[in-house]
Amino acid sequence: MREAIRVLAINPGSTSTKIGVFDDEKPILEETLRHDVDELAKYPALFDQYPFRKQLILDTLDKAGINLTRLKAVVGRGGLLRPIPGGTYVVNEAMLEDLRSCRYGEHASNLGAAIAQEIASSLNIPAFIVDPVVVDELDPIARISGVPEIERRSIFHALNQKAVGRRVASKLGKTYFDVNFVIAHMGGGITVGAHKKGRVVDVNNGLHGEGPFSPERAGTIPVGDLVALSYSGKFFFSEIMKKIVGRGGMMGYLGTTDAREVEERIKKGDEQAKLVYDAMAYQVAKEIGAYASVLEGEVDGIILTGGLAYGEMFTSQIKKRVSWIAPVHVVPGENELQALAEGALRVIRGEEEPLVYPSAEVLKGVGTNS
């Protein structure tokens, strides 16, 4: 009987580090390691946290009786890197250099590749990242914004969108590269992508001002009114940005980002809560319709995923507006550790070629954003 391929997956967040150990696709350990804010405050820079987080992971694995020599690979959450196509990447020095310097932005996920690499190198096994948020497969036509100085950017929930795309395609007896999907990841931010035969040819920038409003983000808003508000003298730049990300969307209207709380308020007769909640679902449905047009109506399925997909009240409002386009599949949650492990397993099994993150030297003169 074949021995299972054991993979360690690491997903650092701002105040936690999630880890999972998988035997093939089966999780044998999943832990969320919480980090006290005061503890993290001891570290002036992001990468100063690196030894602390790595040791906590190793201590947790040791306490759980996980034999590290059984591991065949370590996979970390991809951080803020240069725009790259989707896939599983070998961690290399060019990648680590960009992450350590926070060249493309600072986020706790930048630590994932570095921790994975150090653990893996001590065991003489490979380290990978899978589908980071900077995955960019946009068609040239999708980059045009309407303002020459501003190019539309691809920043979305690539890891989960592509993972659920593969899973639903498999259930349909096909591969991800055989089908066209519109996939909506619905969490604190909401991104909707047009997946065309394995490429995300268009997607809203779920971080800064595109697409549906979400529990904490404003999404697309009337731009002239935003400019007027920005120059009204009532708000600082940082306050305007908070209205767009952090205190926008459902938070701005209802004072909460918790969909469960909003559903309880609706059940108790709160009409304003119902109007805002329904409006969020309405905007998701509109975005799905828009991305169905990107695929010229050739849509094999619509997938609703992320934390908000647990809410039947929310998903039913979307389904009634878009089910005429294609069958709707609801895959709740994010399952990021599972998605990371699956990416590593595809490479180990030879089902997918590992990709190499390009250095700045390689990209000189190629026209890629750097």
MIROVO-161238 format. One record per residue (C-alpha): residue number from 1; residue in three letters; x, z, y. Coordinates in Angstrom, 2 decimals. Example, Ala and Ser with C-alpha at 12.3 -4.5 7.8 and 13.67 -1.06 7.14 Angstrom:
2
- num:residu:east:up:north
- 1:ALA:12.30:7.80:-4.50
- 2:SER:13.67:7.14:-1.06
//
This chain:
370
- num:residu:east:up:north
- 1:MET:0.00:0.00:0.00
- 2:ARG:1.35:-1.00:3.43
- 3:GLU:2.43:1.85:5.71
- 4:ALA:0.48:1.94:8.95
- 5:ILE:2.26:0.83:12.12
- 6:ARG:2.53:3.94:14.29
- 7:VAL:2.52:3.50:18.08
- 8:LEU:2.74:6.02:20.92
- 9:ALA:0.75:5.11:24.06
- 10:ILE:1.37:6.77:27.44
- 11:ASN:-0.90:6.51:30.49
- 12:PRO:0.26:8.53:33.54
- 13:GLY:-2.31:9.32:36.24
- 14:SER:-2.06:11.12:39.55
- 15:THR:-2.74:14.61:38.10
- 16:SER:-2.65:13.99:34.35
- 17:THR:-0.83:12.09:31.62
- 18:LYS:-2.87:10.75:28.73
- 19:ILE:-1.10:10.16:25.44
- 20:GLY:-2.26:8.74:22.14
- 21:VAL:-0.66:8.21:18.74
- 22:PHE:-2.16:5.41:16.65
- 23:ASP:-1.72:4.42:13.03
- 24:ASP:-2.62:0.76:13.37
- 25:GLU:-5.80:0.88:15.49
- 26:LYS:-6.76:4.36:14.29
- 27:PRO:-6.07:7.23:16.72
- 28:ILE:-4.50:10.26:15.04
- 29:LEU:-3.83:12.14:18.27
- 30:GLU:-5.24:11.81:21.79
- 31:GLU:-4.42:14.34:24.49
- 32:THR:-4.88:14.61:28.24
- 33:LEU:-2.05:16.65:29.73
- 34:ARG:-3.26:18.15:33.02
- 35:HIS:-0.73:18.67:35.80
- 36:ASP:-1.21:21.41:38.35
- 37:VAL:-1.12:20.03:41.90
- 38:ASP:1.26:22.79:42.97
- 39:GLU:3.58:21.92:40.08
- 40:LEU:3.68:18.24:41.12
- 41:ALA:4.22:19.24:44.75
- 42:LYS:7.69:20.48:43.77
- 43:TYR:8.79:16.87:43.38
- 44:PRO:9.38:15.09:46.71
- 45:ALA:9.30:11.56:45.22
- 46:LEU:7.22:10.04:42.42
- 47:PHE:10.14:9.43:40.06
- 48:ASP:11.29:13.01:40.48
- 49:GLN:8.31:13.89:38.23
- 50:TYR:9.71:11.74:35.43
- 51:PRO:11.73:14.36:33.44
- 52:PHE:8.92:16.92:33.74
- 53:ARG:6.26:14.55:32.42
- 54:LYS:8.48:13.18:29.65
- 55:GLN:9.36:16.65:28.37
- 56:LEU:5.70:17.68:28.40
- 57:ILE:4.87:14.66:26.25
- 58:LEU:7.65:15.43:23.78
- 59:ASP:6.63:19.11:23.58
- 60:THR:3.00:18.14:22.92
- 61:LEU:3.98:15.71:20.16
- 62:ASP:6.23:18.32:18.57
- 63:LYS:3.51:20.95:18.67
- 64:ALA:1.09:18.50:17.02
- 65:GLY:3.59:17.85:14.23
- 66:ILE:4.14:14.18:15.10
- 67:ASN:7.30:12.83:13.48
- 68:LEU:8.84:10.57:16.13
- 69:THR:10.94:8.70:13.56
- 70:ARG:7.69:7.21:12.21
- 71:LEU:7.07:5.41:15.49
- 72:LYS:7.50:1.63:15.57
- 73:ALA:6.99:1.23:19.34
- 74:VAL:6.17:3.10:22.53
- 75:VAL:3.84:1.50:25.08
- 76:GLY:3.30:2.66:28.66
- 77:ARG:0.71:1.86:31.28
- 78:GLY:2.02:-0.93:33.49
- 79:GLY:2.46:0.08:37.10
- 80:LEU:2.52:-1.76:40.42
- 81:LEU:4.72:-4.78:39.76
- 82:ARG:4.98:-8.31:41.09
- 83:PRO:1.97:-10.54:40.16
- 84:ILE:2.35:-11.61:36.52
- 85:PRO:0.20:-13.29:33.83
- 86:GLY:-1.60:-11.07:31.35
- 87:GLY:-0.01:-10.04:28.07
- 88:THR:2.36:-7.55:26.47
- 89:TYR:5.73:-7.23:28.20
- 90:VAL:9.00:-5.83:26.91
- 91:VAL:10.24:-3.13:29.28
- 92:ASN:13.47:-4.39:30.85
- 93:GLU:15.79:-3.38:33.66
- 94:ALA:14.21:-5.77:36.18
- 95:MET:10.85:-4.11:35.60
- 96:LEU:12.27:-0.59:35.82
- 97:GLU:14.10:-1.44:39.04
- 98:ASP:10.87:-2.60:40.72
- 99:LEU:8.98:0.46:39.47
- 100:ARG:11.66:3.00:40.47
- 101:SER:11.93:1.55:43.96
- 102:CYS:8.11:1.33:44.27
- 103:ARG:8.77:-2.14:45.66
- 104:TYR:5.13:-3.20:45.19
- 105:GLY:3.55:0.20:45.77
- 106:GLU:3.69:3.79:44.60
- 107:HIS:1.37:4.99:41.85
- 108:ALA:1.75:7.41:38.95
- 109:SER:1.31:4.51:36.50
- 110:ASN:4.79:3.34:37.63
- 111:LEU:6.16:6.15:35.42
- 112:GLY:4.64:4.73:32.22
- 113:ALA:7.24:2.06:31.48
- 114:ALA:10.17:4.36:32.29
- 115:ILE:9.00:7.18:30.03
- 116:ALA:8.18:4.72:27.25
- 117:GLN:11.62:3.12:27.55
- 118:GLU:13.55:6.39:27.37
- 119:ILE:11.64:7.68:24.33
- 120:ALA:11.85:4.29:22.60
- 121:SER:15.57:3.78:23.27
- 122:SER:16.41:7.14:21.68
- 123:LEU:14.64:5.92:18.53
- 124:ASN:15.99:2.34:18.70
- 125:ILE:12.49:0.85:18.85
- 126:PRO:10.87:-1.42:21.47
- 127:ALA:9.04:-0.28:24.60
- 128:PHE:6.19:-2.31:26.10
- 129:ILE:3.61:-2.41:28.85
- 130:VAL:0.27:-4.24:28.55
- 131:ASP:-1.90:-6.01:31.15
- 132:PRO:-1.07:-4.02:34.32
- 133:VAL:-3.43:-4.03:37.31
- 134:VAL:-1.34:-6.76:38.96
- 135:VAL:-2.19:-9.38:36.32
- 136:ASP:-2.63:-12.61:38.27
- 137:GLU:-4.04:-15.72:36.61
- 138:LEU:-6.11:-16.98:39.55
- 139:ASP:-6.75:-20.67:39.98
- 140:PRO:-5.31:-22.01:43.27
- 141:ILE:-8.82:-22.61:44.63
- 142:ALA:-9.66:-18.93:44.12
- 143:ARG:-6.82:-17.80:46.41
- 144:ILE:-8.34:-19.32:49.56
- 145:SER:-9.99:-16.60:51.67
- 146:GLY:-11.17:-18.46:54.77
- 147:VAL:-8.44:-16.94:56.96
- 148:PRO:-5.05:-18.69:56.53
- 149:GLU:-3.10:-15.48:57.09
- 150:ILE:-4.96:-13.70:54.27
- 151:GLU:-4.73:-14.79:50.63
- 152:ARG:-7.13:-13.46:48.03
- 153:ARG:-5.27:-11.24:45.58
- 154:SER:-5.78:-10.34:41.94
- 155:ILE:-5.94:-6.54:41.59
- 156:PHE:-8.37:-5.41:38.92
- 157:HIS:-8.95:-3.46:35.72
- 158:ALA:-7.00:-6.02:33.68
- 159:LEU:-6.18:-3.74:30.74
- 160:ASN:-9.76:-2.80:29.94
- 161:GLN:-11.32:-6.15:30.86
- 162:LYS:-9.03:-8.10:28.56
- 163:ALA:-9.29:-5.50:25.77
- 164:VAL:-13.10:-5.56:25.67
- 165:GLY:-13.01:-9.35:25.95
- 166:ARG:-10.94:-9.50:22.77
- 167:ARG:-13.21:-7.02:20.97
- 168:VAL:-16.47:-8.78:21.82
- 169:ALA:-14.97:-12.18:20.99
- 170:SER:-13.93:-10.83:17.59
- 171:LYS:-17.48:-9.58:16.95
- 172:LEU:-18.70:-13.09:17.71
- 173:GLY:-16.29:-14.48:15.11
- 174:LYS:-14.05:-16.05:17.76
- 175:THR:-10.85:-15.27:19.62
- 176:TYR:-10.56:-14.30:23.28
- 177:PHE:-8.98:-17.71:23.90
- 178:ASP:-12.04:-19.54:22.51
- 179:VAL:-14.66:-18.09:24.85
- 180:ASN:-15.79:-17.77:28.46
- 181:PHE:-16.92:-14.30:29.56
- 182:VAL:-17.96:-12.64:32.78
- 183:ILE:-16.73:-9.06:32.48
- 184:ALA:-17.70:-6.23:34.84
- 185:HIS:-15.60:-3.07:34.77
- 186:MET:-17.68:-0.40:36.47
- 187:GLY:-16.00:2.89:37.34
- 188:GLY:-14.74:4.49:40.55
- 189:GLY:-13.99:0.90:41.52
- 190:ILE:-15.87:-2.14:40.26
- 191:THR:-14.23:-5.45:39.36
- 192:VAL:-15.93:-8.54:37.95
- 193:GLY:-13.79:-11.24:36.38
- 194:ALA:-14.36:-14.81:35.20
- 195:HIS:-12.49:-15.04:31.88
- 196:LYS:-11.96:-18.69:30.95
- 197:LYS:-10.40:-19.24:27.54
- 198:GLY:-8.11:-16.20:27.89
- 199:ARG:-7.31:-16.47:31.62
- 200:VAL:-8.94:-14.51:34.43
- 201:VAL:-9.31:-17.47:36.79
- 202:ASP:-11.12:-15.47:39.49
- 203:VAL:-11.81:-11.78:40.10
- 204:ASN:-12.69:-9.61:43.07
- 205:ASN:-10.03:-7.33:44.54
- 206:GLY:-11.63:-4.04:43.59
- 207:LEU:-9.24:-1.96:45.66
- 208:HIS:-9.56:-3.33:49.17
- 209:GLY:-12.85:-4.76:50.29
- 210:GLU:-14.28:-7.30:47.87
- 211:GLY:-17.17:-7.39:45.48
- 212:PRO:-19.91:-4.82:44.83
- 213:PHE:-19.75:-1.40:46.42
- 214:SER:-18.87:1.29:43.91
- 215:PRO:-19.02:5.09:43.63
- 216:GLU:-16.13:5.41:46.11
- 217:ARG:-15.42:1.94:47.57
- 218:ALA:-17.25:-0.13:50.15
- 219:GLY:-16.78:-3.54:48.56
- 220:THR:-17.64:-6.62:50.62
- 221:ILE:-19.08:-5.62:53.99
- 222:PRO:-20.02:-7.62:57.13
- 223:VAL:-16.58:-8.38:58.52
- 224:GLY:-17.57:-8.73:62.17
- 225:ASP:-19.25:-5.34:62.13
- 226:LEU:-16.19:-3.82:60.46
- 227:VAL:-13.92:-5.24:63.18
- 228:ALA:-16.24:-3.87:65.85
- 229:LEU:-16.27:-0.44:64.20
- 230:SER:-12.48:-0.49:63.92
- 231:TYR:-12.09:-1.14:67.65
- 232:SER:-14.90:1.17:68.76
- 233:GLY:-12.45:3.95:69.57
- 234:LYS:-14.37:6.35:67.33
- 235:PHE:-12.05:6.18:64.33
- 236:PHE:-8.34:6.17:63.52
- 237:PHE:-6.98:3.49:61.17
- 238:SER:-6.75:6.03:58.32
- 239:GLU:-10.42:6.97:58.80
- 240:ILE:-11.52:3.34:58.58
- 241:MET:-9.47:2.89:55.39
- 242:LYS:-11.14:5.98:53.93
- 243:LYS:-14.52:4.39:54.61
- 244:ILE:-13.37:1.37:52.60
- 245:VAL:-11.63:3.24:49.75
- 246:GLY:-12.34:6.87:48.94
- 247:ARG:-15.42:7.67:50.99
- 248:GLY:-17.21:4.33:50.89
- 249:GLY:-19.97:3.08:48.65
- 250:MET:-22.11:5.66:46.87
- 251:MET:-19.98:8.48:48.28
- 252:GLY:-20.68:7.35:51.84
- 253:TYR:-24.44:7.16:51.31
- 254:LEU:-25.04:10.07:48.95
- 255:GLY:-22.01:12.36:49.28
- 256:THR:-21.02:12.11:45.61
- 257:THR:-19.17:9.79:43.25
- 258:ASP:-20.85:11.25:40.15
- 259:ALA:-23.39:8.80:38.71
- 260:ARG:-24.82:11.51:36.46
- 261:GLU:-25.66:13.63:39.50
- 262:VAL:-27.29:10.64:41.18
- 263:GLU:-29.42:9.91:38.09
- 264:GLU:-30.58:13.54:38.06
- 265:ARG:-31.54:13.26:41.73
- 266:ILE:-33.50:10.09:40.98
- 267:LYS:-35.37:11.80:38.14
- 268:LYS:-36.35:14.53:40.61
- 269:GLY:-37.82:11.98:42.99
- 270:ASP:-34.95:11.34:45.45
- 271:GLU:-35.94:7.92:46.85
- 272:GLN:-32.72:7.43:48.85
- 273:ALA:-30.62:8.06:45.74
- 274:LYS:-32.71:5.50:43.84
- 275:LEU:-32.37:2.90:46.57
- 276:VAL:-28.56:3.24:46.78
- 277:TYR:-28.10:3.36:42.99
- 278:ASP:-30.29:0.31:42.50
- 279:ALA:-28.43:-1.47:45.31
- 280:MET:-25.11:-0.89:43.53
- 281:ALA:-26.52:-2.41:40.32
- 282:TYR:-28.04:-5.23:42.38
- 283:GLN:-24.64:-6.06:43.88
- 284:VAL:-22.96:-6.03:40.46
- 285:ALA:-25.61:-8.46:39.19
- 286:LYS:-25.05:-10.74:42.21
- 287:GLU:-21.30:-10.73:41.54
- 288:ILE:-21.87:-11.60:37.87
- 289:GLY:-24.02:-14.54:38.98
- 290:ALA:-21.28:-15.70:41.34
- 291:TYR:-18.65:-15.63:38.60
- 292:ALA:-20.98:-17.45:36.21
- 293:SER:-20.87:-20.27:38.76
- 294:VAL:-17.05:-20.18:38.64
- 295:LEU:-17.38:-20.93:34.91
- 296:GLU:-19.87:-23.71:35.77
- 297:GLY:-22.57:-21.97:33.77
- 298:GLU:-20.59:-22.16:30.52
- 299:VAL:-20.78:-18.44:29.74
- 300:ASP:-20.60:-17.16:26.15
- 301:GLY:-21.34:-13.57:27.14
- 302:ILE:-21.51:-10.98:29.88
- 303:ILE:-19.76:-7.66:29.22
- 304:LEU:-20.52:-4.40:31.05
- 305:THR:-17.81:-1.79:30.62
- 306:GLY:-16.26:1.25:32.31
- 307:GLY:-17.70:4.71:32.92
- 308:LEU:-20.88:3.52:34.64
- 309:ALA:-21.77:1.51:31.52
- 310:TYR:-22.75:4.80:29.86
- 311:GLY:-25.76:4.97:32.20
- 312:GLU:-28.75:3.15:30.69
- 313:MET:-30.60:3.49:33.99
- 314:PHE:-27.79:1.56:35.70
- 315:THR:-27.09:-1.09:33.06
- 316:SER:-30.78:-1.89:32.59
- 317:GLN:-31.03:-2.83:36.28
- 318:ILE:-28.15:-5.28:35.82
- 319:LYS:-29.35:-6.71:32.52
- 320:LYS:-32.79:-7.60:33.85
- 321:ARG:-31.15:-9.74:36.55
- 322:VAL:-28.43:-11.50:34.50
- 323:SER:-29.59:-11.70:30.87
- 324:TRP:-30.92:-15.21:31.51
- 325:ILE:-27.33:-16.38:32.04
- 326:ALA:-25.90:-15.26:28.68
- 327:PRO:-26.17:-12.41:26.15
- 328:VAL:-25.19:-9.06:27.67
- 329:HIS:-22.84:-6.74:25.74
- 330:VAL:-22.45:-3.11:26.84
- 331:VAL:-19.09:-1.54:25.94
- 332:PRO:-18.95:1.84:27.75
- 333:GLY:-15.77:3.64:28.77
- 334:GLU:-12.23:2.49:29.44
- 335:ASN:-10.37:3.17:26.16
- 336:GLU:-7.05:2.52:27.92
- 337:LEU:-4.85:4.21:25.29
- 338:GLN:-6.49:2.12:22.56
- 339:ALA:-5.97:-1.04:24.61
- 340:LEU:-2.29:-0.22:25.14
- 341:ALA:-1.77:0.39:21.42
- 342:GLU:-3.57:-2.84:20.51
- 343:GLY:-1.28:-4.82:22.83
- 344:ALA:1.83:-3.42:21.15
- 345:LEU:0.36:-4.01:17.69
- 346:ARG:-0.33:-7.69:18.44
- 347:VAL:3.35:-8.21:19.22
- 348:ILE:4.66:-6.17:16.27
- 349:ARG:2.41:-8.12:13.89
- 350:GLY:3.53:-11.46:15.31
- 351:GLU:0.06:-12.33:16.60
- 352:GLU:1.35:-12.65:20.15
- 353:GLU:4.72:-13.42:21.70
- 354:PRO:6.22:-10.62:23.84
- 355:LEU:6.63:-11.61:27.48
- 356:VAL:9.67:-10.98:29.67
- 357:TYR:9.27:-9.57:33.17
- 358:PRO:11.19:-11.84:35.57
- 359:SER:13.91:-10.53:37.84
- 360:ALA:14.03:-11.41:41.55
- 361:GLU:17.07:-13.60:40.82
- 362:VAL:15.15:-15.67:38.28
- 363:LEU:12.30:-16.16:40.73
- 364:LYS:14.42:-17.32:43.67
- 365:GLY:13.18:-20.69:44.84
- 366:VAL:10.29:-20.84:42.36
- 367:GLY:7.59:-20.07:44.93
- 368:THR:6.38:-16.85:43.30
- 369:ASN:5.47:-13.96:45.59
- 370:SER:8.32:-11.47:45.71
//
